[in-house]
Amino acid sequence: MRPPLNRASIDMNQPAIQVANHKWRRQISAARIAWRKLTEEELLASEGKADNLIALLQERYALSQGEAARKVTNFMARRDY
């Protein structure tokens, strides 16, 4: 069972989470161009989290975890994300 959430910590992190989500939403078009087999819905659901993107690339493109991780890292580095 999870411990109760600390409301103060959630509220303090909320602006940072919103900024990260906004930045990712601006990158969706570029991600769709880079990875055409991924849908916009999948990219939005990933929230721009590297682990989620790596898993999606592994599944759709039959890549190893290392190769998928390199592609995600390169994508994010080129966009200062």
C-alpha positions in Angstrom: 0.0 0.0 0.0 1.3 3.5 -0.9 1.9 6.0 1.9 -0.3 9.1 1.8 0.8 11.8 -0.5 2.2 15.0 0.9 0.1 17.8 -0.6 2.9 20.4 -0.1 5.4 18.5 -2.2 2.8 17.9 -5.0 2.0 21.6 -5.1 5.6 22.6 -5.1 6.4 20.3 -8.1 3.3 21.1 -10.1 4.8 24.1 -12.0 7.9 22.0 -13.0 5.7 19.2 -14.2 3.5 21.6 -16.2 6.6 23.2 -17.8 7.9 19.7 -18.7 4.6 18.7 -20.2 4.3 21.9 -22.2 7.9 21.4 -23.6 7.0 17.9 -24.6 3.8 18.9 -26.3 5.8 21.3 -28.4 8.1 18.4 -29.4 5.3 16.1 -30.5 5.5 17.1 -34.2 9.2 16.5 -34.4 8.8 13.2 -32.6 6.1 12.2 -35.1 8.5 13.0 -38.0 11.4 11.1 -36.3 9.3 8.1 -35.3 6.4 7.7 -37.9 5.2 4.4 -36.5 4.2 6.1 -33.2 0.9 7.8 -32.9 0.3 11.3 -31.5 -1.7 9.7 -28.7 1.2 7.3 -27.8 3.6 10.2 -27.7 1.3 12.3 -25.6 0.8 9.4 -23.2 4.5 8.9 -22.9 4.7 12.4 -21.4 8.2 12.7 -22.9 9.7 10.3 -20.4 12.7 8.6 -21.8 11.7 5.1 -20.3 8.3 5.3 -21.9 9.7 6.4 -25.3 12.4 3.7 -25.2 9.7 1.0 -24.6 7.6 2.4 -27.5 10.6 2.4 -29.9 11.6 -1.1 -28.9 8.1 -2.4 -29.5 7.4 -0.6 -32.8 10.8 -0.8 -34.4 12.1 -4.1 -32.9 15.1 -2.3 -31.5 17.4 -3.3 -28.6 17.0 -1.3 -25.5 20.4 0.2 -26.1 19.6 1.3 -29.6 16.2 2.7 -28.6 17.9 4.6 -25.7 20.5 6.1 -28.1 17.7 7.3 -30.5 15.7 8.9 -27.6 18.9 10.5 -26.2 19.9 11.9 -29.6 16.4 13.2 -30.2 16.2 15.0 -26.9 19.8 16.4 -27.2 19.1 17.9 -30.6 16.0 19.7 -29.1 17.5 20.8 -25.7 14.7 18.8 -24.0 
